[in-house]
Amino acid sequence: MDAIFAFTLLMLVCSSLLHVYQGRMEAARGISWGLEARMVGEGLAGTINAVYSGGPGLELRLRVPDRPPLTLTFDNSRAEVVVRGERGEIRVGTVCNNVENFLIPPGSRVIRIYWEENRIRVVSG
Protein backbone atom coordinates (compact mmCIF):
# COMPACT_ATOMS: atom_id res chain seq x y z
CA MET A 1 0.00 0.00 0.00
CA ASP A 2 2.84 2.40 0.82
CA ALA A 3 4.40 1.65 -2.57
CA ILE A 4 1.20 2.62 -4.38
CA PHE A 5 0.97 5.85 -2.38
CA ALA A 6 4.64 6.70 -3.07
CA PHE A 7 4.21 5.93 -6.77
CA THR A 8 1.09 8.13 -7.01
CA LEU A 9 2.85 10.96 -5.22
CA LEU A 10 5.84 10.64 -7.57
CA MET A 11 3.56 10.76 -10.62
CA LEU A 12 1.84 13.92 -9.34
CA VAL A 13 5.15 15.68 -8.75
CA CYS A 14 6.52 14.66 -12.16
CA SER A 15 3.41 15.75 -14.04
CA SER A 16 3.38 19.15 -12.35
CA LEU A 17 7.07 19.69 -13.13
CA LEU A 18 6.49 18.72 -16.76
CA HIS A 19 3.66 21.23 -17.04
CA VAL A 20 5.85 24.03 -15.62
CA TYR A 21 8.69 23.08 -17.98
CA GLN A 22 6.42 23.20 -21.05
CA GLY A 23 5.08 26.61 -20.05
CA ARG A 24 8.55 28.03 -19.60
CA MET A 25 9.73 26.62 -22.94
CA GLU A 26 6.76 28.22 -24.75
CA ALA A 27 7.47 31.57 -23.08
CA ALA A 28 11.14 31.34 -24.09
CA ARG A 29 10.17 30.63 -27.71
CA GLY A 30 7.90 33.69 -27.75
CA ILE A 31 10.60 35.94 -26.32
CA SER A 32 13.15 34.56 -28.78
CA TRP A 33 10.86 35.24 -31.76
CA GLY A 34 10.22 38.80 -30.61
CA LEU A 35 13.92 39.54 -30.21
CA GLU A 36 14.80 38.08 -33.60
CA ALA A 37 12.00 40.02 -35.31
CA ARG A 38 13.09 43.25 -33.57
CA MET A 39 16.71 42.73 -34.68
CA VAL A 40 15.61 42.29 -38.31
CA GLY A 41 13.34 45.35 -38.10
CA GLU A 42 16.02 47.51 -36.49
CA GLY A 43 18.56 46.38 -39.08
CA LEU A 44 16.24 47.31 -41.94
CA ALA A 45 15.24 50.64 -40.34
CA GLY A 46 18.90 51.48 -39.74
CA THR A 47 19.77 50.69 -43.35
CA ILE A 48 16.87 52.84 -44.61
CA ASN A 49 18.09 55.69 -42.37
CA ALA A 50 21.66 55.29 -43.70
CA VAL A 51 20.50 55.44 -47.33
CA TYR A 52 18.31 58.45 -46.53
CA SER A 53 21.14 60.34 -44.85
CA GLY A 54 23.60 59.34 -47.60
CA GLY A 55 21.47 60.98 -50.27
CA PRO A 56 20.69 59.99 -53.86
CA GLY A 57 23.12 57.56 -55.41
CA LEU A 58 23.66 55.48 -52.28
CA GLU A 59 22.63 51.83 -52.41
CA LEU A 60 22.97 49.28 -49.62
CA ARG A 61 22.15 45.61 -49.32
CA LEU A 62 21.02 43.91 -46.15
CA ARG A 63 21.14 40.19 -45.43
CA VAL A 64 18.27 38.87 -43.34
CA PRO A 65 18.01 35.44 -41.71
CA ASP A 66 15.55 32.97 -43.18
CA ARG A 67 14.46 31.89 -39.69
CA PRO A 68 11.97 32.80 -38.34
CA PRO A 69 9.89 33.38 -41.50
CA LEU A 70 9.07 37.11 -41.50
CA THR A 71 7.15 39.47 -43.77
CA LEU A 72 8.57 42.99 -43.97
CA THR A 73 6.44 46.02 -44.90
CA PHE A 74 6.52 49.79 -44.46
CA ASP A 75 3.82 51.99 -42.92
CA ASN A 76 4.21 55.43 -44.55
CA SER A 77 1.67 57.10 -42.26
CA ARG A 78 3.78 56.31 -39.20
CA ALA A 79 7.24 56.01 -40.87
CA GLU A 80 7.69 52.51 -39.43
CA VAL A 81 9.09 49.23 -40.64
CA VAL A 82 6.56 46.51 -39.80
CA VAL A 83 7.83 42.97 -39.19
CA ARG A 84 5.09 40.32 -39.21
CA GLY A 85 5.41 36.68 -38.33
CA GLU A 86 3.63 33.73 -36.80
CA ARG A 87 3.62 35.29 -33.33
CA GLY A 88 2.50 38.83 -34.13
CA GLU A 89 4.12 42.00 -35.39
CA ILE A 90 6.92 44.34 -34.36
CA ARG A 91 7.13 48.01 -35.42
CA VAL A 92 10.38 49.95 -35.67
CA GLY A 93 10.53 53.68 -36.47
CA THR A 94 12.66 55.37 -39.13
CA VAL A 95 13.76 58.99 -39.49
CA CYS A 96 12.08 59.47 -42.86
CA ASN A 97 8.76 58.69 -44.48
CA ASN A 98 10.10 59.26 -47.99
CA VAL A 99 10.03 55.50 -48.54
CA GLU A 100 7.98 53.79 -51.22
CA ASN A 101 5.66 51.21 -49.67
CA PHE A 102 7.06 47.71 -49.95
CA LEU A 103 6.21 44.14 -49.11
CA ILE A 104 9.08 41.66 -48.72
CA PRO A 105 7.74 38.10 -48.36
CA PRO A 106 9.33 35.44 -46.13
CA GLY A 107 12.36 33.72 -47.62
CA SER A 108 13.99 36.82 -49.11
CA ARG A 109 17.59 36.58 -47.96
CA VAL A 110 18.97 39.83 -49.40
CA ILE A 111 17.18 43.19 -49.41
CA ARG A 112 18.31 46.07 -51.62
CA ILE A 113 17.71 49.64 -50.41
CA TYR A 114 18.38 52.53 -52.83
CA TRP A 115 17.21 55.96 -54.06
CA GLU A 116 14.97 56.16 -57.13
CA GLU A 117 13.11 59.27 -58.30
CA ASN A 118 13.56 61.13 -54.99
CA ARG A 119 12.21 58.21 -52.95
CA ILE A 120 13.82 55.31 -51.19
CA ARG A 121 12.94 51.93 -52.63
CA VAL A 122 13.26 48.64 -50.80
CA VAL A 123 13.19 45.47 -52.93
CA SER A 124 14.12 41.84 -52.58
CA GLY A 125 17.40 40.84 -54.20
ABEGO torsion letter per residue (X at the ends): XAAAAAAAAAAAAAAAAAAAAAAAAAAAAAAAAAAAAAAAAAAAAAAAAAAAAAEBGBBBBBBBBAOBBBBBBBBAAAGBBBBBBAAEBBBBBBABAABBBBBBBBGBABBBBBBBGGBBBBBBX
